Amino acid sequence: MSLKKLSDKLILLVGAILTLFQIYTAATMPFPGMQQRSIHLGLGLALVFLVKSKAKKPEHQDLALLLGIILAVVSLVACFNVTWQWLDMAEPMRLTFPETEDFVFGTTLILLVLFGTCKVTGIAMPLIAIFFLAYAYFGKHVPIAMFRHPGVRFSQLISMGYMGTEGIFSSILGVSTNQVFIFLLFGQLLDSLGGGAFFLDLANSGFGRVRGGPAKVSIFGSALFGSISGSAVANVVATGTITIPLMQEVGYTPVFAGAVSAVASTGGLIMPPVMGAAAFIMADILGIPYWDVCKAAAIPAILYYLALYLCVDFRAASLNMRGLPENEIPKFKDVIKKGGFIYITPLVLLVYVLGALQYPADKACFYCCCLLIVLSLTKKKLRKVLAKDWLTILVKTARSSMTVIMACSCAGLILLALQTSGLILKLANILVALAGGRLWLLLILVMLCSIIMGMGLPASACYIILAILGAPAIVSLGVPPVAAHLFVLFFGSMSAITPPVAMAAFAAAPIAKASSARIGYAAWWMGLPAFLIAFCMVFQPALVMIGSLWQIGLAVFFCVAGVFCMTVGLQGYFLSRVSVLRRVIWIVAGVMLIAPETISSVIGLVIGVVLYFVEKTLSKKAVAA
């Protein structure tokens, strides 16, 4: 047997075992936390080295495959050593004075985690981890007094990183183990059984016939699919291959079509009921039910998609577009009859058991997976898919989890360094001091950090780091914790459409056959209202469901009006073309409406109403002329 065939078989074996293990634990939870996390990481890390064992030159491929297999075996041995000895390792004496075996295994696993994370997420996150670990060790040599500390012994970093629950096997990895993975399985099941195509058909049946129909189909299809997938790039690839050509067909430029798909797909990361791995990690860090995170994100997510909807609608109106031909639009009844019961029922159940019954997220999702499988058995076509592709589904789920597993384990090392060095206690005060105690300046600093880190990291990894470094500083100035953490998540997600490294735009470029840079800048321009919405969450906690019903309603009203005004100004069209001067006034009105002060919001509303009648009058004159 060749090394390539052996590696492929090992990928199938390890991927299937990892997914089956997670299904088993989701159903029964028989393992203590340390044991479960070590098995989870061991299998995930082994899969990373097997999947990512590629050489640049063909003649070196066998060597790369052999190295990947060796590293996979070493990863399993290092992690399973924790599985067997976790009770002995938990003893304070052994943590303080690790045995030679612990030191060797610990050093090996930390290096493997850094290397594996580099293979999956890129070099940025491992470098951040190495920087903070070095800072923890060389603390007494730091030249800046406020950052200086006694230093942490190397053996202590190794023992705590390997044997304790503060390092690699921290509660952050526990989120991947207990919650994220089963949601990834649900998303993979739904997609493999035709759920993605169903949501696109559903969006098409509702919006295909309105002006600029394909763009609106892209918005709602991406929102529905992205909420399940939790990945902007995967969302673009899955939905954009269908919607981008349709948008171009009705008259949108390739750049605009690609930008719409990128922005719509990015919004899926903040769209309940499933918001990707970061939302589960947020719930764990804040110590609140996952459903509370979903509720807090609901209004900002709706405002995000409202801004995008208005953007494509105004562009369609300016180009005098029509919808798709009637023969290309599926009937709503037919779509629902075809798959509505199978695909919608599990989502309804998910919302119900999370919201009404307050079930743990992993149990709720496990029951939804079971229900989806049972309902799929009622259709002959889907029974064949399950019978034929069950192994593929298991392995694809495992492969999609690699990024989350490595990001969470590497984040544990960062958290270890920050805790042992004491920096985590100082950092909030330092950031507040840099901002001079001004909340708006602190938010800008955290926003820039989120966007910059998000360019090189997945949204979940970016959120983890900024949740540790930036969110506590925002909370220290009196901001509700959920609003502070959503702010960080928002901008970590928006990095997918922020140039120069806009990953969602890069994914859309080959489909649209246009420049990724131009798509990125167009997507950023479309997403500008979302940037203001994120700031608004902080200054108006009512948008994250904190406050009375009256306060929430008033905040939503002003924000909706503000999003409308800003979109008119950014797109330069309402009932007719809008001059440059009026565009500026529209944008100013939008910013004033979204601003937290009631007086400025009222003034902005008055300006917006006046502008509305001005545009209406000018439009009538243009028609008459």
Secondary structure by P-SEA (a helix, b strand, c coil): ccaaaaaaaaaaaaaaaaaaaaaaaaacccccaaaaaaaaaaaaaaaaaaaacccccccaaaaaaaaaaaaaaaaaaaaaaaaacccccccccccccccaaaaaaaaaaaaaaaaaaaacccaaaaaaaaaaaaaaaacccccccccccccccaaaaaaaacccccccccaaaaaaaccaaaaaaaaaaaaaacaaaaaaaaaaaccccccaaaaaaaaaaaaaaaaaaccaaaaaaacccccaaaaaaacccaaaaaaaaaaaaaacccccccccaaaaaaaaaacccaaaaaaaaaaaaaaaaaaaaaaaaaaaaaaccccccccccccaaaaaaacccccaaaaaaaaaaaccccccaaaaaaaaaaaaaaaaaacaaaaaaaaccaaaaaaaaaaaaaaaaaaaaaaaaaaaaaaaaccccaaaaaaaaaacccaaaaaaaaaaaaaaaaacccaaaaaaaaaaccaaaaaaacccaaaaaaaaaaaaaaccccccccaaaaaacccccccaaaaaaaaaaaaaaaaaaaaaaaacccccccccaaaaaaaaaaaaaaaaaaaaaaaccccccccaaaaaaaaaaaaaaacccaaaaaaaaaaaaaaaaaaaaaaaaaaac
